[in-house]
């Protein structure tokens, strides 16, 4: 049975964070029944195209999926596990914000079938949370984390670092605190200024200056070292886990497996096709009503495109890639061997038996490495 992951996008947020370039929208009211029916119809469209699969994970992303009614999540989970054969260790993750009203739903979400919560703490400092436009306080974040840990067996949380003014002493203290909180998975992201966000506008208007590249790199190296020492090494550039606690869903992306994507703006990859849903919620609903799905784009990937994507995704992982297996899969070379040898000599890549990956120094230069070695 070929494995499959399911991504479900819930596009609504209480407010738009200034750093966020995800497909998120603020609305005065949300018709939960209408959205449940639309997501179920979109799921049924994908299920009809992908019979006989083994479902390894479901991921509710956003937006803010913890604003979804638990009954809606339960109906989607039920429909997915009826359409496909659920794996014995099916992972069902829901992204959540720490606002008190949302945290109170965690027990109900667990009863609905969610067994992993990914919590957007982002910072332990109220001033930094205000800068990031977050709607919760540091104290609310701690209460939400405790509620999540009491509700489900697996909890991850996010932190954002390399903010203006961050230094090694301050971030080291935050890391110590994060590593003491008892979760087996951490997502530690450097602040990036994405085009089209409010932060991009603020930087253009010189309202603040991003942290410089050298200091950001130093904080990244500190993060890798301290997390590894604590037994939570990076298995992907920004994601850290105890062995065996990695996100199964995200591993599907990075190992270039098939996943169905439903909901506004959701991307998917299945049957050699790239799929995209309508981004605007209202357009998505109209498309579902008209066509039975929210699809706006469905494109066959060429072997060159697929090989490039698999390389880009796989080299984010600490385990690297099996370049020979990918070449066989896509019937074309994936890397330039001579370029690989050169970068290996510079200490930016490693090779072990059939596998190829980036060293710690190489991860800082991943985009440049990809440009050099991609066949």
LINMONOR-V730798 format. One record per backbone hydrogen bond with DSSP energy under -0.5 kcal/mol. NH is the residue of the N-H (numbers start at 1). CO is the residue of the C=O. E is the energy in kcal/mol with one decimal. If there is no record, write none. Layout:
NH_CO_E / NH_CO_E
This chain:
4_54_-2.3 / 5_258_-1.4 / 6_57_-2.3 / 7_260_-3.3 / 8_59_-3.0 / 9_262_-2.6 / 10_8_-0.6 / 10_61_-3.0 / 11_9_-0.6 / 13_25_-2.3 / 17_15_-0.6 / 20_17_-1.3 / 24_22_-1.8 / 25_11_-3.0 / 27_25_-0.5 / 32_30_-1.2 / 35_31_-2.1 / 36_32_-2.5 / 37_33_-2.4 / 38_34_-2.0 / 39_35_-2.5 / 40_36_-2.3 / 41_37_-2.1 / 42_38_-2.4 / 43_39_-2.4 / 44_40_-2.3 / 45_41_-1.7 / 46_42_-1.5 / 47_43_-2.7 / 48_44_-2.0 / 49_45_-0.8 / 49_46_-0.6 / 50_46_-1.0 / 50_47_-0.6 / 53_50_-0.7 / 54_2_-2.1 / 55_53_-0.6 / 55_85_-2.5 / 56_4_-2.7 / 56_54_-0.6 / 57_4_-0.7 / 58_91_-2.8 / 59_6_-2.4 / 60_93_-2.9 / 61_8_-2.5 / 61_59_-0.8 / 63_10_-0.7 / 64_12_-2.1 / 66_95_-0.6 / 67_64_-2.1 / 68_65_-2.0 / 72_69_-1.1 / 73_69_-1.7 / 74_70_-2.5 / 75_71_-2.1 / 76_72_-2.2 / 77_73_-2.6 / 78_74_-2.6 / 79_75_-2.4 / 80_76_-2.5 / 81_77_-2.4 / 82_78_-1.2 / 83_79_-2.0 / 84_80_-2.1 / 85_53_-2.2 / 86_84_-0.7 / 87_55_-2.8 / 90_87_-1.7 / 91_56_-1.9 / 92_90_-0.5 / 93_58_-2.7 / 93_91_-0.5 / 94_116_-1.9 / 95_60_-2.4 / 96_118_-2.6 / 102_99_-0.7 / 103_99_-2.5 / 104_100_-1.7 / 105_102_-1.8 / 106_103_-1.6 / 109_105_-2.6 / 110_106_-2.3 / 111_107_-2.0 / 112_108_-1.5 / 113_109_-0.6 / 113_110_-1.1 / 114_109_-2.3 / 115_92_-1.8 / 116_92_-1.7 / 117_154_-1.9 / 118_94_-2.0 / 119_117_-0.6 / 119_156_-3.1 / 120_96_-2.7 / 121_119_-1.7 / 122_158_-2.9 / 123_121_-1.5 / 129_125_-2.4 / 130_126_-2.2 / 131_127_-2.1 / 132_128_-2.3 / 133_130_-1.2 / 134_129_-2.6 / 141_137_-2.0 / 142_138_-1.9 / 143_139_-2.1 / 144_140_-2.7 / 145_141_-2.3 / 146_142_-2.1 / 147_143_-2.3 / 148_144_-2.6 / 149_145_-2.6 / 150_146_-1.6 / 151_147_-1.2 / 152_148_-2.4 / 154_115_-1.1 / 156_117_-2.7 / 157_185_-0.9 / 158_119_-2.5 / 159_187_-2.2 / 160_122_-2.5 / 161_189_-2.7 / 166_163_-2.4 / 171_167_-2.4 / 172_168_-2.3 / 173_169_-1.8 / 174_170_-1.9 / 175_171_-2.6 / 176_172_-2.3 / 177_173_-2.0 / 178_174_-2.6 / 179_175_-2.7 / 180_176_-0.8 / 180_177_-0.7 / 181_178_-1.2 / 184_155_-0.6 / 185_155_-0.7 / 186_240_-2.6 / 187_157_-2.3 / 188_186_-0.6 / 188_238_-2.8 / 189_159_-2.7 / 189_187_-0.6 / 191_161_-2.8 / 194_192_-0.9 / 197_194_-1.6 / 199_18_-2.4 / 201_197_-1.5 / 202_198_-2.5 / 203_199_-2.6 / 204_200_-2.1 / 205_201_-1.7 / 206_203_-1.6 / 207_202_-3.1 / 208_202_-0.5 / 211_162_-0.6 / 216_212_-2.3 / 217_213_-2.5 / 218_214_-2.0 / 219_215_-2.0 / 220_216_-2.1 / 221_217_-2.4 / 222_218_-2.2 / 223_219_-2.3 / 224_220_-2.4 / 225_221_-2.2 / 226_222_-2.8 / 227_223_-2.2 / 228_224_-1.8 / 229_225_-2.3 / 230_226_-1.4 / 231_228_-1.7 / 232_227_-2.8 / 235_239_-2.1 / 236_239_-1.6 / 237_316_-0.9 / 239_236_-0.6 / 240_186_-3.2 / 241_233_-2.1 / 242_184_-2.2 / 245_242_-2.8 / 248_246_-0.7 / 251_247_-2.0 / 252_248_-1.5 / 253_249_-1.3 / 254_250_-2.3 / 255_251_-2.4 / 256_253_-1.4 / 257_252_-3.2 / 259_269_-2.7 / 260_5_-2.7 / 262_7_-2.8 / 265_278_-1.8 / 266_263_-2.0 / 268_275_-2.1 / 269_259_-2.8 / 270_273_-1.8 / 273_270_-1.7 / 274_299_-3.1 / 275_268_-2.3 / 275_273_-0.5 / 276_297_-2.4 / 277_266_-1.6 / 278_294_-2.6 / 284_280_-2.5 / 285_281_-2.4 / 286_282_-2.0 / 287_283_-2.3 / 288_284_-2.4 / 289_285_-2.4 / 290_286_-2.1 / 291_287_-3.7 / 292_287_-0.6 / 292_288_-1.9 / 293_287_-0.7 / 296_276_-2.9 / 297_276_-2.0 / 299_274_-2.6 / 301_272_-2.5 / 306_302_-2.7 / 307_303_-2.5 / 308_304_-2.2 / 309_305_-2.5 / 310_306_-2.6 / 311_307_-2.0 / 312_308_-2.6 / 313_309_-2.7 / 314_310_-2.6 / 315_311_-2.1 / 316_313_-1.4 / 317_314_-1.4 / 318_235_-2.0 / 320_317_-1.1 / 321_356_-2.9 / 323_321_-0.8 / 323_354_-0.6 / 326_322_-2.1 / 327_323_-2.2 / 328_324_-2.2 / 329_325_-2.3 / 330_326_-2.5 / 331_327_-1.0 / 332_327_-1.4 / 336_373_-2.6 / 337_335_-0.7 / 340_336_-2.2 / 341_337_-2.4 / 342_338_-2.0 / 343_339_-2.4 / 344_340_-2.4 / 345_341_-2.0 / 346_342_-1.1 / 347_344_-1.4 / 348_343_-2.6 / 349_343_-0.9 / 350_357_-2.8 / 352_355_-2.2 / 355_352_-2.5 / 356_321_-2.6 / 357_350_-2.3 / 359_348_-1.8 / 363_359_-2.0 / 364_360_-0.7 / 364_361_-0.7 / 365_362_-1.6 / 366_363_-1.1 / 369_365_-2.4 / 370_366_-2.7 / 371_367_-1.8 / 372_368_-1.3 / 373_369_-2.4 / 374_370_-2.0 / 375_334_-2.3
